[in-house]
Amino acid sequence: MKRYDLSGRTVVITGSTGGLGSALAAELRARGARLALLDLHADAVRIQAETLGPSSVARAWSVDVRDLVSIQTAVDEAAVHFGGIDVVIANAGVGSMASIETLDPDAFARIIDINLNGVWRTFRAAVPHVIRRRGYLLAISSMAAFVHSPLNGPYVANKAGVWALADATRLELRHHGVAVGSAHPTFFATPMMDDVHSDPAGRALWGGNTSGLWKMVPLDEVVEIVVDGIERRKPLIVAPKRNALAARIPGLIRPIVERIGFRGTTIPDAAALASATGWISARHENPEETDPGHMR
């Protein structure tokens, strides 16, 4: 496959000042990309942009991924500033360390709203711009999408949801020439992992992530694999690569289902008929009757 040269392309990154976000931004800039840096922390993202170059190649926006208007405004302004958007990396995320018996319900809702709903909002805001460039959308998920650990219920749930959302979005946008992927790194050193290791429950569960199945891999290795995946417009990026089998087993049947179940223009035809509310039905006023959750 011909590489998707990032030089001169505009990349939007949410959560850009975090551990992975910062490292990805630096590597993408080194490969010639222009960066729209989106983060909740205004001062930190401004300093990050100034460090990476003049505003012609790196510019900061303060956004909250829990607010669609906030993201939409920043993405639209970035498209005007840089003349378009080629790649979007939905990277913003938070974690937790508690069981279902003790976790505050508000904490659960916040994690889902940032990690899963935030990806949807980021993609939604960027889609018109990325379609114009036949670009690439990437959601940062985790190996937690496939290996579900205790005391991490909301985290593993949203990472599995992000994987599924990326797959669904890829099908919806493929007729536009847009590629969509999800990235699934294992444990690597970031401030989030510092929080895990400083938490008594995290230390008890993961043992510091120094050996065995849960041993951390170098951040540089994760960044190299993710950026390489972007340059190949891959639908599934796994870091380290030796974990690929564990990640691919749940999706072995997916390509068969996609090829047989959604032929020709089935998906864009259906999308053109869809309502903005999600359903067109005389029963739409009764959520209990129309809620697709009843299909489980």
C-alpha positions as CSV (number, residue, x, y, z in Angstrom):
1,M,0.0,0.0,0.0
2,K,1.3,3.5,-0.9
3,R,2.2,5.4,2.2
4,Y,0.0,8.4,3.2
5,D,2.6,11.0,3.3
6,L,2.0,13.3,6.3
7,S,4.3,16.1,5.2
8,G,2.2,19.2,4.7
9,R,-1.0,17.6,5.9
10,T,-3.0,19.0,8.8
11,V,-3.6,16.8,11.8
12,V,-6.1,17.5,14.6
13,I,-5.2,15.9,18.0
14,T,-7.5,16.1,21.1
15,G,-5.9,15.6,24.5
16,S,-2.7,16.9,22.9
17,T,-0.8,17.7,26.1
18,G,-1.2,14.3,27.6
19,G,1.5,11.6,27.6
20,L,0.6,10.0,24.3
21,G,-0.8,13.2,22.8
22,S,2.4,15.1,23.4
23,A,4.6,12.3,22.0
24,L,2.4,11.9,18.9
25,A,2.4,15.6,18.3
26,A,6.2,15.8,18.4
27,E,6.6,12.8,16.0
28,L,3.9,14.0,13.6
29,R,5.6,17.5,13.5
30,A,8.9,15.8,12.8
31,R,7.3,14.1,9.8
32,G,6.2,17.5,8.4
33,A,2.6,17.6,9.6
34,R,0.9,20.7,10.6
35,L,-0.9,20.4,13.9
36,A,-4.2,21.7,15.3
37,L,-3.7,21.0,19.1
38,L,-6.9,20.7,21.1
39,D,-6.8,20.3,24.9
40,L,-8.8,21.3,27.9
41,H,-5.8,23.0,29.5
42,A,-5.4,26.4,27.7
43,D,-2.0,27.4,29.1
44,A,-0.5,23.9,28.5
45,V,-1.7,23.6,24.9
46,R,-0.6,27.1,24.1
47,I,2.9,26.4,25.4
48,Q,2.9,23.1,23.5
49,A,2.1,24.8,20.2
50,E,4.7,27.5,20.7
51,T,7.3,24.8,21.4
52,L,6.5,22.9,18.2
53,G,6.7,25.9,15.8
54,P,5.1,29.0,14.5
55,S,1.3,29.2,14.2
56,S,1.6,28.3,10.5
57,V,2.5,24.8,11.5
58,A,1.2,24.4,15.1
59,R,-1.7,26.2,16.7
60,A,-3.5,25.6,20.0
61,W,-7.2,25.6,20.9
62,S,-8.7,25.1,24.3
63,V,-11.6,22.6,24.1
64,D,-13.7,20.4,26.2
65,V,-14.6,17.1,24.5
66,R,-17.7,16.9,26.6
67,D,-19.1,19.9,24.6
68,L,-19.8,19.5,20.9
69,V,-20.0,23.2,20.3
70,S,-16.5,23.6,21.8
71,I,-15.0,21.0,19.6
72,Q,-16.9,22.1,16.5
73,T,-15.8,25.7,16.9
74,A,-12.1,24.7,17.3
75,V,-12.2,22.2,14.3
76,D,-13.9,24.7,12.0
77,E,-11.4,27.4,13.0
78,A,-8.5,24.9,12.4
79,A,-9.8,24.1,9.0
80,V,-9.9,27.8,8.1
81,H,-6.5,28.5,9.6
82,F,-4.7,25.6,7.9
83,G,-6.9,25.5,4.7
84,G,-8.4,22.1,5.5
85,I,-8.0,19.0,7.7
86,D,-6.6,15.7,6.6
87,V,-6.3,13.6,9.8
88,V,-8.1,13.6,13.1
89,I,-6.8,11.8,16.2
90,A,-9.4,11.5,19.0
91,N,-7.0,10.9,21.9
92,A,-8.6,12.7,24.9
93,G,-9.2,10.2,27.8
94,V,-9.2,9.6,31.5
95,G,-9.2,6.5,33.7
96,S,-10.4,5.2,37.1
97,M,-9.6,2.5,39.6
98,A,-12.6,1.2,41.5
99,S,-15.2,-1.6,41.5
100,I,-18.8,-1.3,40.6
101,E,-19.6,-1.5,44.3
102,T,-17.7,1.7,45.2
103,L,-17.2,3.8,42.1
104,D,-19.2,7.1,42.3
105,P,-21.9,7.1,39.6
106,D,-20.8,10.6,38.5
107,A,-17.3,9.4,38.0
108,F,-18.6,6.6,35.7
109,A,-20.6,9.0,33.7
110,R,-17.7,11.4,33.4
111,I,-15.4,8.7,32.1
112,I,-17.8,7.5,29.5
113,D,-18.6,11.1,28.4
114,I,-15.0,11.9,27.9
115,N,-13.6,8.7,26.5
116,L,-16.5,7.4,24.3
117,N,-18.8,10.3,23.8
118,G,-15.8,12.6,23.3
119,V,-14.6,10.4,20.4
120,W,-18.0,10.6,18.8
121,R,-18.2,14.4,19.2
122,T,-14.7,14.8,17.8
123,F,-15.4,12.6,14.7
124,R,-18.8,14.3,14.2
125,A,-17.2,17.8,14.2
126,A,-14.4,16.8,11.8
127,V,-16.3,14.6,9.3
128,P,-17.3,17.3,6.8
129,H,-13.7,18.6,6.7
130,V,-12.1,15.1,6.4
131,I,-14.5,14.1,3.7
132,R,-13.3,17.0,1.6
133,R,-9.7,15.7,1.8
134,R,-10.6,12.0,1.7
135,G,-8.6,11.8,4.9
136,Y,-8.3,9.6,8.0
137,L,-9.9,9.4,11.4
138,L,-8.2,7.6,14.3
139,A,-9.7,6.8,17.7
140,I,-7.2,6.0,20.4
141,S,-8.6,2.9,22.1
142,S,-6.6,0.3,24.0
143,M,-5.9,-3.4,24.4
144,A,-8.5,-3.0,27.1
145,A,-11.0,-3.1,24.3
146,F,-10.2,-6.9,24.1
147,V,-8.8,-7.8,27.5
148,H,-11.3,-6.7,30.2
149,S,-9.7,-6.1,33.6
150,P,-11.4,-5.7,37.0
151,L,-11.7,-2.3,38.8
152,N,-11.7,-0.7,35.3
153,G,-15.3,-1.3,34.3
154,P,-16.0,2.1,32.7
155,Y,-12.6,2.3,31.1
156,V,-12.7,-1.1,29.4
157,A,-16.4,-0.5,28.4
158,N,-15.6,2.7,26.7
159,K,-12.4,1.4,25.0
160,A,-14.5,-1.5,23.5
161,G,-17.1,1.0,22.5
162,V,-14.5,3.2,20.8
163,W,-13.3,0.2,18.8
164,A,-16.9,-0.5,17.7
165,L,-17.6,3.1,17.0
166,A,-14.5,3.3,14.7
167,D,-15.6,0.2,12.9
168,A,-19.1,1.6,12.3
169,T,-17.8,5.0,11.3
170,R,-15.4,3.4,8.8
171,L,-18.3,1.6,7.1
172,E,-20.4,4.8,7.0
173,L,-17.6,6.9,5.4
174,R,-15.9,4.4,3.1
175,H,-17.9,5.5,0.1
176,H,-16.4,9.0,0.6
177,G,-12.9,7.7,0.4
178,V,-12.3,8.3,4.2
179,A,-10.4,5.7,6.2
180,V,-11.1,5.2,9.9
181,G,-9.0,3.3,12.4
182,S,-8.6,2.5,16.1
183,A,-5.3,2.2,18.0
184,H,-4.9,-0.3,20.7
185,P,-1.7,0.1,22.8
186,T,-0.9,-2.0,25.8
187,F,0.5,-0.3,29.0
188,F,3.1,2.3,28.4
189,A,4.5,5.1,30.6
190,T,2.2,8.2,30.8
191,P,0.9,10.4,33.6
192,M,-2.2,8.2,33.6
193,M,0.0,5.2,34.5
194,D,1.7,7.3,37.2
195,D,-1.8,7.8,38.7
196,V,-2.4,4.0,38.5
197,H,0.9,3.2,40.2
198,S,0.3,5.8,43.0
199,D,-3.1,4.3,43.7
200,P,-3.1,1.5,46.3
201,A,-5.7,-0.4,44.3
202,G,-3.6,0.1,41.1
203,R,-0.4,-1.2,42.7
204,A,-2.2,-4.2,44.1
205,L,-3.8,-5.1,40.8
206,W,-1.0,-4.4,38.3
207,G,2.1,-4.8,40.5
208,G,3.7,-1.7,39.0
209,N,3.5,-3.1,35.5
210,T,7.1,-4.2,35.6
211,S,6.9,-7.8,34.4
212,G,4.7,-10.5,33.0
213,L,1.6,-10.0,30.9
214,W,1.1,-6.4,32.1
215,K,4.6,-5.2,31.6
216,M,4.8,-1.7,30.1
217,V,6.3,-1.1,26.7
218,P,8.4,2.0,25.8
219,L,6.3,5.1,24.8
220,D,8.6,5.6,21.7
221,E,7.6,2.1,20.4
222,V,3.9,3.0,20.8
223,V,4.3,6.3,19.0
224,E,6.2,4.7,16.1
225,I,3.6,2.0,15.6
226,V,0.7,4.5,15.8
227,V,2.2,7.0,13.4
228,D,3.1,4.2,11.0
229,G,-0.5,3.0,11.2
230,I,-1.7,6.5,10.3
231,E,0.7,6.6,7.3
232,R,-0.9,3.3,6.2
233,R,-4.5,4.4,7.0
234,K,-4.9,1.2,8.9
235,P,-8.3,0.2,10.4
236,L,-6.6,-1.5,13.4
237,I,-3.3,-0.5,15.0
238,V,-1.9,-2.7,17.8
239,A,1.1,-1.8,19.9
240,P,3.2,-3.7,20.4
241,K,2.7,-5.7,17.3
242,R,3.1,-9.0,19.1
243,N,-0.3,-8.4,20.6
244,A,-2.0,-8.4,17.2
245,L,-3.4,-11.9,17.4
246,A,-5.2,-11.1,20.7
247,A,-6.7,-8.0,19.1
248,R,-7.7,-9.7,15.9
249,I,-9.4,-12.8,17.2
250,P,-12.6,-10.9,18.2
251,G,-12.8,-9.3,14.8
252,L,-12.0,-12.3,12.6
253,I,-15.6,-12.6,11.4
254,R,-16.1,-8.8,10.9
255,P,-14.6,-8.6,7.3
256,I,-16.9,-11.4,6.2
257,V,-20.0,-9.8,7.7
258,E,-19.1,-6.5,6.2
259,R,-18.5,-7.9,2.7
260,I,-21.6,-10.1,2.6
261,G,-24.0,-8.0,4.8
262,F,-23.5,-4.5,3.4
263,R,-23.1,-4.8,-0.4
264,G,-22.9,-2.0,-2.9
265,T,-24.5,1.3,-1.9
266,T,-26.5,-0.2,1.0
267,I,-24.9,1.9,3.7
268,P,-25.0,5.4,2.0
269,D,-28.5,4.7,0.7
270,A,-29.7,3.9,4.3
271,A,-27.8,6.9,5.7
272,A,-29.6,9.2,3.3
273,L,-32.9,8.0,4.6
274,A,-32.1,8.3,8.3
275,S,-33.6,10.8,10.7
276,A,-31.4,13.2,12.8
277,T,-33.2,11.8,15.9
278,G,-32.0,8.3,15.1
279,W,-35.5,6.9,14.2
280,I,-38.4,7.7,12.0
281,S,-41.3,6.0,13.7
282,A,-44.8,6.7,15.0
283,R,-43.5,5.1,18.3
284,H,-40.6,7.5,18.7
285,E,-42.3,9.2,21.7
286,N,-42.1,6.0,23.6
287,P,-38.4,5.4,24.3
288,E,-39.1,1.9,25.8
289,E,-40.5,0.7,22.5
290,T,-37.9,2.3,20.2
291,D,-34.7,2.0,22.3
292,P,-32.3,-0.2,20.2
293,G,-31.0,-1.4,23.6
294,H,-33.9,-3.8,23.6
295,M,-32.2,-5.7,20.7
296,R,-29.6,-7.2,23.0
